[in-house]
Amino acid sequence: MLVVSIDGLAPRHITRAAMPALTILALEGASCFTARTVAPPWTVPAHTSMLRGVDPATHGLSDNTPAPLRTGAPSFLKAARQADRSTAMFVSWLPLDAVIERDAASERFVIDSGYDPDDDRRMVDAAVASAREAGGCSDLMFVYLVAPDLAGHGHGFDSVEYRAAAVRSDTHLARLLDAVGDRASVLVTTDHGGLGTDHADQVPDVMETFVVVRAPGRVAAGSGWAAASLLDVAPTVADLCGIDPDPSWEGSSLLGRELPLVDVVMDLLAAGAGVSYREQVTMLDHALQSAALAAADDAGDEIVLACLLHDLGHILGSAGRWGLPGHAEVGARALQPLLAPAVVEPIRNHVAAKRYRVAVEPSYHDRLSLASQMSLVEQGGPLEVDDAEAFAAGAFAAEALRLRGYDDEGKVEGLTVSPLDAYRGLVADALVPRRPVDPAWARDACRCDQCRDPGNDQHLVDASELDGWTVVRTDRTGDGLAVTLHHRSGERHVCRIPATEPGDVRAEPWPPEFAQRLRTDSTSRTGDLGPFVDQLARRGIALLHDCGVEPGTVLKVGNTVGFVRQTNYGALFDVVAEPDPVNLAFTPRGLAAHTDNPYRDPCPTVQLLHCLAAARDGGASRFVDGFAAAARLRAEDPAAFETLTKTDVTFRFHSADVDLRARRPLIELDCDGRVRAVSVNKRSMEPPAGGRAGTASFYGAYRTFVELLDLDDQAIEITLRPGELVAFDNRRVLHGRRAFRSTERRHLQGCYIDMDAIHSAARRLA
């Protein structure tokens, strides 16, 4: 289990756009964004209550000064240790460390660098490293992040710097979530909010906190709690860890109290059936009529949902005779952690839209209902000139004005429209955890003629033009996505993004009896080479027959399917036994499975070998799927696999003409953790630097991997016949051969081409 405390993160700044990791986590489990902290709302007293489950009146701390506690209530870390769970803690402030028992954590990472904003990165680096160790992460891990609190005190809890710190915290949280995996239980919370540059006053913006819990199999996705307290954190953690709560804890576990969010939203809307605020229709009828108008106008699901929910603030707040003047902000704040900005921001701005229209179109006032006219006075009347200009330049101004129009028209007494339950599916779908569309990505992915040259499909948009955009609408069409963006300069752009992009050709495993299939499925040189290229791209090896025995044929084939690459062996090389060989390949000796030329940077990626003459006895070629062997190593010995991915070795080849060297790990991974290259060649691998730490573990891992490469179930063996040509991915398929008599005349000719040409051809075929 992972517990994360983000110091000073006020819920009013948690939105789907700013903090996608936290808000997606909330929709994957349960949440409460109107939880309460304790009094006094200082960091040390609040964290002591969070960790030990008792109020400051019980533990005795009233400020951030370390002092002896008046309670014996254990922290949830201590309780877990007493229940034989392994625990770890990562904190960056000594006063916080002081309130956690010395024996509470089996792994304790503590720094105090003097309020360094980079401390959070160091915390997360250490926690991620711990979680990814060979033995796995601790049963219970507590991580403390501090950046929002530092920015709040330094610049203000509503400042640009504070918002940026909140975004960074979300990025750190995403790294932690990735490290512990989807199956881990996670609880994320905070100790307090903030106002101005402090959080000492017991006002709503300070006292309001949040709790988010994801627990697969324990907490239903898309659920929430009506209320929660900081004192509930310790009992909830204990419950998730499967241990009994300490009797001295004053809170209680949140598990079992959550309700489906879709039911909460539908119930709030239904509550409007008995309220009218002196309009001709009830609030429920008004919401349904507004949504029906938007749907009939094909305004899109986001605006329809905004119309349905735009007046929820009246129900959530303390409304007066004409409703709640600030209901737009109240409703938006409640919805912003759960719904997309394209729904929330028009709601937030629909009152401002009314004030704007009255300011720029005086006759509009007379068309408003009496209730809207009266509430306009309470809301501040028409916008001032500067405020009107600022509203019009806002990202969601057009959407807010559109919502305002449906709002004004949706007040017809006795009108029959679809019932509330007709919108349950729309509400439920909006609460599904989806990563929001990134505006920079949308601009970059757009394939309209303004963004891509229609002739050559190359980008016309520079990197500098990707910044400053906001997503205001996302429409899913049969062709893909249409994403409407607003630029801070006022420009709008609709990004046309196709549903499918040309995908890469993925490596596929070898099927059973692949050696026999390789020959029976081989392609004639005189026929269509498409199947040959496709198999080479996907399986890493392919066979071509009917090539004849004319010298130089391999170059013609290489230049047909790609571009022949020159090396120190020339464009064409002969594999024959020589009296004074420059390479052991040019002998009759058997060769272990190996990678060709790993000492070159870049290493040749495709090798072609054409048989001109075959030995009558011996000389069979052996090919090993290095990707399959690496996958088996990862499954059977993860520590050895990790060692071979993180240890660079030097490969070297030197002769009278060259001294070639390259450093690379034996197993290379891409950014998604997939194996993208295997390099094994004992003939050219230099030993690691003498005395370097980890040498013994490297050789142990190396031996284990070589043993896997020698297994027959990872390999195929064929004897090339004269006129046959084999091509293989030199960064995936290792090749070797059986020995043959020195008196035999075995003759292969070879060349190298690059894999990118093969993948290009395979993609075009696809």
Summary of the structure (lengths in Angstrom):
residues: 766
radius of gyration: 33.3
end to end distance: 44.1
largest distance: 107.2
contacts: 2556
relative contact order: 0.08
helix: 39%
strand: 19%
